[in-house]
Amino acid sequence: MVFSVINLALPGKPEEPAGVLLYDPGSESLGVKLRRDWHRVADPEDAEILTGMEAHLKQMGRELGPAVMLESLESTLSHVLRLSDRTEVKTEVKSSTLDFTLHQLYREHVPVRIEPYITHLPRYALRSAAGAFGEHIADPNRIDDWVEAPVGMRLSKDMFVCEVYGRSMEPLVPSGSLCAFRRFGAGSRNGKRVLVEDRSESASGGERYTLKVYRSTKSSPASGDESGEWAHVSIDLEPLNPEFPVLHLDPDQDRYAVLAEFAGLV
């Protein structure tokens, strides 16, 4: 895979990174990710045009094909938007997933201003495991950083980002991904991808968090039960990767808490 940095060169202002193009010749695929804070770096008229540039480039890639589109940009972009030379992706950031590599390169090459819960979400210190339960962090609520959210993701103050490692949620979540979560409120959890915490004392010094698909079955209220509550018969945490086992939880133990629902990669 090779990438190019798109630079913004507005009249009277210094040139600065605006986004990344990532091209994979093996799969003939192209990734495009541009900054979102155009209103901070351009006047309103230019900002409106630049806001639609990412969608425009993606459409060009679909119509022309990634290779032809990239060559066309290399020969035509020279004014407000400029394209750097192609650079081979370093081994340490390369992944089998193009989107994952694209996000890594964007974070490395495009510094942007933080707008909490408008363009960015807080990244917490806790790490979730897409394997069994992940390692315990002494202060899981400490904000380590602010991470830019993808275009189109609806942000709110009940959302956060944390790292997920392990392979059990591949191909959706490659190991080492930064994932956005929305704190779980009311409603059914069944079939949703959720972040679960093991709150038992045995987990306090070791594995504690996991991302899985939540599955549960319930039985109807027993005869004479005036509460009318349905009881859990089974609770399973399912991986997406068939190489990994399902985690069967004891519904009678109050040791597991669903913290949040998976909202997407960032």
Phi and psi in degrees as a GROMACS rama.xvg file:
@    title "Ramachandran Plot"
@    xaxis  label "Phi"
@    yaxis  label "Psi"
@TYPE xy
-127.446  152.928  VAL-2
-134.29  158.251  PHE-3
-132.482  144.551  SER-4
-94.6247  129.659  VAL-5
-89.3126  124.822  ILE-6
-108.795  145.102  ASN-7
-100.923  125.335  LEU-8
-127.111  81.2127  ALA-9
-81.0552  147.166  LEU-10
-56.2882  130.413  PRO-11
78.044  4.67999  GLY-12
-126.168  151.883  LYS-13
-68.1504  147.52  PRO-14
-67.0797  138.733  GLU-15
-146.338  153.083  GLU-16
-61.4767  138.83  PRO-17
-122.99  -14.6334  ALA-18
171.361  -176.453  GLY-19
-136.087  138.374  VAL-20
-109.972  131.997  LEU-21
-123.643  124.384  LEU-22
-119.198  129.166  TYR-23
-113.123  100.629  ASP-24
-62.3276  -30.6467  PRO-25
-62.2953  -41.8267  GLY-26
-104.509  1.16493  SER-27
51.6702  49.9746  GLU-28
-122.952  154.288  SER-29
-133.821  133.249  LEU-30
-112.79  140.619  GLY-31
-131.965  128.618  VAL-32
-142.762  117.122  LYS-33
-114.794  158.567  LEU-34
-64.511  162.333  ARG-35
-111.556  -15.7536  ARG-36
-90.5353  47.4966  ASP-37
-60.5419  -33.3115  TRP-38
-63.8219  -17.7922  HIS-39
-85.7756  -23.1683  ARG-40
-115.329  -6.77491  VAL-41
-138.457  159.802  ALA-42
-71.9945  163.384  ASP-43
-53.473  -40.1452  PRO-44
-67.1059  -45.956  GLU-45
-67.8009  -38.3688  ASP-46
-61.4618  -37.6924  ALA-47
-63.8376  -40.571  GLU-48
-68.4048  -44.5851  ILE-49
-66.5174  -29.2015  LEU-50
-60.8598  -33.1749  THR-51
-90.9125  3.21595  GLY-52
-68.358  -38.0219  MET-53
-62.5387  -45.9378  GLU-54
-63.6804  -37.1934  ALA-55
-64.1965  -43.7939  HIS-56
-66.0244  -39.3355  LEU-57
-63.5929  -39.6865  LYS-58
-65.3936  -40.2021  GLN-59
-59.0775  -42.4264  MET-60
-61.1241  -38.6509  GLY-61
-70.0356  -38.3544  ARG-62
-78.6477  -41.3941  GLU-63
-94.3374  -23.405  LEU-64
93.3508  144.313  GLY-65
-57.2758  -44.8982  PRO-66
-64.7567  -47.605  ALA-67
-65.9403  -41.329  VAL-68
-62.5683  -42.8026  MET-69
-65.737  -42.492  LEU-70
-63.0264  -37.9618  GLU-71
-64.4328  -43.0027  SER-72
-65.5808  -39.1876  LEU-73
-63.2548  -29.3545  GLU-74
-93.6905  -14.5033  SER-75
-115.256  -31.8787  THR-76
-73.5466  119.01  LEU-77
-156.081  -5.82822  SER-78
-104.618  -105.314  HIS-79
-65.5752  -40.1498  VAL-80
-109.293  131.093  LEU-81
-128.8  147.241  ARG-82
-113.024  130.002  LEU-83
-74.6628  169.69  SER-84
-65.1955  154.58  ASP-85
-67.1082  138.895  ARG-86
-129.528  133.701  THR-87
-69.1862  137.922  GLU-88
-68.373  131.482  VAL-89
-67.2697  150.765  LYS-90
-58.3498  -37.8729  THR-91
-69.7175  -18.1778  GLU-92
-109.381  -6.40395  VAL-93
-75.4548  139.71  LYS-94
-136.942  162.269  SER-95
-69.2525  -16.2339  SER-96
-99.824  120.635  THR-97
-61.9386  -43.6332  LEU-98
-61.43  -40.7721  ASP-99
-61.865  -46.6309  PHE-100
-63.7225  -39.196  THR-101
-60.2566  -45.899  LEU-102
-63.9838  -39.407  HIS-103
-62.4416  -45.0182  GLN-104
-65.6886  -38.7292  LEU-105
-61.6783  -46.3  TYR-106
-63.1159  -31.5611  ARG-107
-76.3685  -34.0111  GLU-108
-111.28  -12.7652  HIS-109
-122.967  93.7697  VAL-110
-76.9142  130.722  PRO-111
-131.644  162.75  VAL-112
-79.764  143.017  ARG-113
-87.3686  128.703  ILE-114
-123.225  94.9491  GLU-115
-53.5597  127.054  PRO-116
64.2243  9.23699  TYR-117
-110.068  -52.1261  ILE-118
-117.991  -19.2492  THR-119
-126.378  153.456  HIS-120
-122.374  150.327  LEU-121
-72.783  137.571  PRO-122
-99.4931  120.941  ARG-123
-89.3523  162.337  TYR-124
-74.4871  -20.9366  ALA-125
-66.606  147.36  LEU-126
-117.393  132.055  ARG-127
-96.8899  147.93  SER-128
-104.216  127.744  ALA-129
-95.0678  44.1643  ALA-130
-134.814  -105.546  GLY-131
-94.0565  -126.402  ALA-132
-99.9198  138.57  PHE-133
-80.811  176.005  GLY-134
-70.4342  147.633  GLU-135
-80.6402  135.621  HIS-136
-112.765  136.337  ILE-137
-57.9835  -39.1565  ALA-138
-127.728  83.4388  ASP-139
-67.5325  -15.0747  PRO-140
-94.4128  1.57004  ASN-141
-70.9586  129.397  ARG-142
-82.2389  118.946  ILE-143
-88.1001  -32.0084  ASP-144
-166.587  172.143  ASP-145
-115.336  130.307  TRP-146
-115.932  134.225  VAL-147
-70.5548  131.535  GLU-148
-85.2154  155.98  ALA-149
-64.9672  152.773  PRO-150
-61.097  134.17  VAL-151
94.9019  -14.7426  GLY-152
-76.5204  126.005  MET-153
-77.9944  117.344  ARG-154
-98.4338  149.845  LEU-155
-152.59  166.001  SER-156
-76.2386  -0.145235  LYS-157
-98.76  16.86  ASP-158
-110.749  155.617  MET-159
-155.897  170.716  PHE-160
-123.493  141.582  VAL-161
-148.054  163.529  CYS-162
-83.4556  141.038  GLU-163
-120.101  128.581  VAL-164
-126.39  158.496  TYR-165
105.669  165.269  GLY-166
-111.103  2.44831  ARG-167
-73.5877  -15.4303  SER-168
-106.412  14.8557  MET-169
-74.2033  148.54  GLU-170
-87.7385  -5.34397  PRO-171
-62.5178  -43.2618  LEU-172
-125.452  96.5102  VAL-173
-64.599  149.311  PRO-174
-59.2082  133.795  SER-175
92.7269  4.38883  GLY-176
-71.8358  149.612  SER-177
-94.7361  125.548  LEU-178
-120.777  142.93  CYS-179
-93.072  138.104  ALA-180
-128.525  151.005  PHE-181
-116.274  124.665  ARG-182
-54.923  136.762  ARG-183
-81.1475  133.042  PHE-184
-111.33  -134.992  GLY-185
-81.2956  162.97  ALA-186
113.34  169.376  GLY-187
-71.6093  141.29  SER-188
-99.782  -9.89607  ARG-189
-60.8975  127.498  ASN-190
83.4572  -1.67911  GLY-191
-94.9719  152.519  LYS-192
-85.7243  116.157  ARG-193
-129.274  153.482  VAL-194
-94.614  121.413  LEU-195
-116.84  139.553  VAL-196
-111.659  132.631  GLU-197
-91.4417  110.592  ASP-198
-96.8616  12.7399  ARG-199
-73.849  157.206  SER-200
-63.66  -31.935  GLU-201
-66.417  -20.6506  SER-202
-96.9212  -5.52414  ALA-203
-66.3096  -25.2229  SER-204
-105.964  6.57936  GLY-205
-147.902  -118.339  GLY-206
-77.5107  137.085  GLU-207
-141.923  -35.3875  ARG-208
-118.036  149.713  TYR-209
-151.934  150.595  THR-210
-110.111  123.216  LEU-211
-152.317  172.268  LYS-212
-88.3432  126.013  VAL-213
-87.346  126.171  TYR-214
-129.616  133.458  ARG-215
-144.627  151.655  SER-216
-123.477  146.463  THR-217
-129.69  154.908  LYS-218
-107.709  150.482  SER-219
-68.6826  157.876  SER-220
-55.3731  139.507  PRO-221
-68.2993  155.759  ALA-222
-59.5591  128.314  SER-223
88.9974  -3.83502  GLY-224
-80.1151  108.437  ASP-225
-78.8795  -12.4984  GLU-226
-71.4236  -28.6173  SER-227
71.1351  13.4216  GLY-228
-86.8983  139.698  GLU-229
-82.5168  139.042  TRP-230
-102.935  143.032  ALA-231
-69.4788  130.146  HIS-232
-93.2998  -40.3929  VAL-233
-151.967  150.715  SER-234
-133.49  122.423  ILE-235
-121.754  142.746  ASP-236
-110.237  110.781  LEU-237
-101.339  136.026  GLU-238
-81.588  163.134  PRO-239
-89.1025  -28.5952  LEU-240
-82.5426  117.033  ASN-241
-65.769  -8.94538  PRO-242
-74.3823  -12.7019  GLU-243
-109.445  149.907  PHE-244
-80.7701  159.008  PRO-245
-76.5147  139.722  VAL-246
-93.4406  117.776  LEU-247
-95.7884  119.601  HIS-248
-100.524  149.303  LEU-249
-83.3425  111.792  ASP-250
-65.6651  -15.3374  PRO-251
-85.7737  -9.48079  ASP-252
-97.668  130.975  GLN-253
-96.5318  53.0405  ASP-254
-108.44  -13.3353  ARG-255
-111.491  136.42  TYR-256
-127.344  128.956  ALA-257
-80.3486  114.185  VAL-258
-87.3767  -41.9493  LEU-259
-161.329  163.157  ALA-260
-104.703  137.401  GLU-261
-62.6852  129.717  PHE-262
-110.514  -16.7216  ALA-263
142.876  169.672  GLY-264
-79.8675  151.443  LEU-265
